[in-house]
Amino acid sequence: MIIDKEAIKARYIAERDKRLRADGNNQYRRIQGQLAHYLDDPYTPFVEREPVNDHVTFTFIGGGFAGLVTGARLVEAGVKDVRIVEKGGDFGGTWYWNRYPGAQCDTASMIYMPMLEETGHMPTEKYAHAPEILEQCQRIGRQYGLYDNALFHAEVKALTWDDKDRVWVVETNRGDRFTTTYIGLGTGPLHVPKLPGIPGLDSFKGHSFHTSRWDYAYTGGDPKGGLMEKLKDKRVAIIGTGATSVQCVPHLARACKALYVVQRTPSSVDVRANVPIDPDWFAGISTPGWQQRWLENFTANQAGGSADEDLVQDGWTDLSRRIREKISELPREQMTPANMLAAYEDSDFEKMEEIRSRVDSLVGDHDTAQNLKAWYRQLCKRPCFHDQYLQAFNTPGTQLIDTDGKGVERITETGLVVAGVEYEVDCIIYASGFEVGTEYTERAGFDVTGRDGLTLSQAWAEGMRSKHGIHVHGFPNAFFVQPAQGANLISNIPHNLTDAGKTIARIVGHAQATNAPTVEVTQQAQDEWIALLLTGMPRMLGSPDCTPGYYNNEGQDPGPAARYNVGYPAGASAYFKYLEAWRDNGKFEGLAFS
């Protein structure tokens, strides 16, 4: 393959410049006011109840994977009164809200769905669809008794440390005010829907909704992929062409009289090659410890480790394999950081050329195909994998409206305007994603107040500070479950969460066994961990020369605090091995039990 690298680089910059905007994250708007109904729960009826005023040992904020795996491990460790507080009507987190047609994981089910071995569940497909993932969340909740103390349709409004009684005081929007010995926070970065700040958005007289609150009462169909028969006479516009749109557009294309797919920047869409999982094959590989082996194998292949085989064999490991092969071709004397970076770039150029060529092979209309080609490095935006999205544009009635990076000009009472042309529609679907670049406390809806009135927003005013991304000085008996300052493994978030859950359960078990009322990271240990993190490479995702998106703070300088959004310098595989040894030796270096 002959590649004109300089021409490609120039095209990348030109496409980036089309999307650069001075307003950055402010180009989006919060869902509130007359559009507040966009946030209503369409899946579970709201049930009135009396406020809760009791005490539990452990309270976890967030009922997604983080809360479920941590809660399950705590139950295994003997903590029977675990409470999960969740704003949705059931467990699932992002998989509770995202039930749009076609929703499925784009990391392989075997490593994405947590606690498969413990629950005895065999995924039905290499990439499971949303209903099955939600069912797995519910299965964990049932198996470990996590429904017993759960508070659903409840949002935390305050978390305050009471140093006299050595407990956390939890207050919610349901009037609850209870105490808990420990808290865990796993609210995730993708749970607050956002809308594009398009002029006239409030004026549309037709039907509209956000993809995270899919309105099946209007469209017909169901989360399992049933035909949306109520759209057969409807003209529908979907605004956004990110990972959500890639998955639901094929279903809309089959159902709508007319479908307008409105695009600012195309996604890179590689082969997914989804297949059913063969029960006989699964029986052969699912020997004790199988899921942990698969997790470790994926991470070793994809994120800084080494493995003799690739069990998962997906787009993530393919890209990593290409990079390793390019680097291994360098003569020993040329194995310099600059040459290794160039080899990385060469492998990415080749991969993206393949992805662009795939568009030509699948999309019939030449102009549409050209506009669906992604001109940026694969990890500039969230990579997508799908086997029907590109082909959907061959469906009669489905039209790509490429806005040349500018977005929708305005919305009218009857439709939307792009480049001076109005498209009249009956329904507008916003596939505009979730808040990522906003402040943590703004997304969470509350601040955390630790010892001596110190708030989390104050503690992290100049950037995140922690040990392992789990423990924060000044916040005793509090645990944070997320990737940053730990493995920072972005390609498979659940691996980060499951390892943190094991660690937290071990620490709480030790505290209870030794009758230690509090556990907290020391200032010295936290400072040393931060110093270690800063010796590594800066974060790989979201370079300034990428097309704007949430990976790079919409193309704006994220500020000095972003330098702390990194992981263990030796890589994810090394971090998981380190953390396992750290918790297994029983010393818990850096933590003070008192």
Summary of the structure (lengths in Angstrom):
residues: 594
radius of gyration: 24.1
end to end distance: 63.0
largest distance: 71.4
contacts: 2003
relative contact order: 0.15
helix: 40%
strand: 16%
